[in-house]
């Protein structure tokens, strides 16, 4: 993100604060909306479960989840992070079917546990609960502190009752397995080279708050009172975000994905007030050129997974290539592409709805472009839910983009009010923004 000069913000401080507040609350909203339908890859199952319109409101997670592979997930660490969820892990049983990835699943569909079993309407998954841990760390310490976050995050997992979600992603389980083996806490993140799914949306989600917080800290006033972002401040914000990412995800895919996303966030924060859908769409199209689509389409990737009876059976070198081999030409988010594809055809045929950043970030830009401008926040995040797949992680990134686009105040009230402890979240986010902005009058 090298710049020749400072970025001159065309918005005043109050508008910038509103947009920075909009991004995290957008993340919490999109995650909570998607939670009940998370990891339904077969779209007909979403409408079979939730009705002909799919998900249209906050809903609880209900078991069975016909496509779930929670039962039988493994955790081998000596540090207890499972607590009352231990019964779902390290189970053995006869294979009773396969999912859309070709993975062999135990238990019949009507006996499979929901990934987020027990979460109620408006509650967040483990991913955004971890983001809340970071926000609380910032408010407690008066700023970002990497070790302070890790200490809080470890305590969040090791204290019974703190984490209420059922499913812990592989990066969490590998972190605590490494910690159990005596590795230093700041070096426990698993590497994508060892497990391809470390390159997931969650790593990008974790970058957003450190980036925006440090970005806000780096703003300064010009002689005429306008806000500007010096090149060094932008570089510092990216450095902090990517260092934070590496606490939990060592992944070239995550690093490259957030590095490409960061300029869009800067453009959204610095834009003049009152832009219309066409102007935001052009902004998204310009920033899309920082991304490159995978050489293998989403449909082809799923075919390969099923052919191998699941991704675990694909050789390591081939998996690395499947997820890192990108097209030479930049992603062209053209008007023609937007007109010729629905979200359902783009996400599924061209990119997969799975958790991989090289597919998910183009999907985020596509849905944002389809729903650009004020008045379309709810349309965007609900669209994300009903296209299926990793809708919580991908949704949190989309929520950050759309929240920064429309700002906190223009996000529909029912979406903010429907969050579990929405009032507390909103106050916490506001406190973090004020801490970051304390150097600006």
Buried (B, 14 or more C-beta within 10 A) or exposed (E): BEBEEBBEBEBBBEBBBBBBBBBBBBBBBBBBBBBBBBBBBEBEBBBEBBEEEBBEBBBBBEBBBBBBBBBBBEBEBEBBBBBEBEEBBEEEEEEEBBBBBBBBBBBEBEBBBBBBBBBBBBBBBBBBBBBBBBBBBBBEEEBBBBEBBBEBBBEBBBEEEEBBBBBBBBBBBBBBBBBBEEEEBEEBBBBBEEBBBBBBBBBBBBBBBBBBBBBBBBBEEEEEEBBBBBBEBBBBBBBBBBEBBBBBBBBBBBBBBBBBBBBBBBBBBBBEEEBEBEBBBBBBBEBBEBBBBBBBBBEBBBEBBBEBBBBEEBEEEEBBEBBBEBEEEEBEBEEEBBEEBEBBEBBBEBBBBBBBBBBBBBBBBBBBBBBBBBEBBBEBBBBBBBBBBBBBBBBBBBBBBBBBBBBBEBBEEEBBEBBBBBEEBBEBBBBBBEBBBEEBE
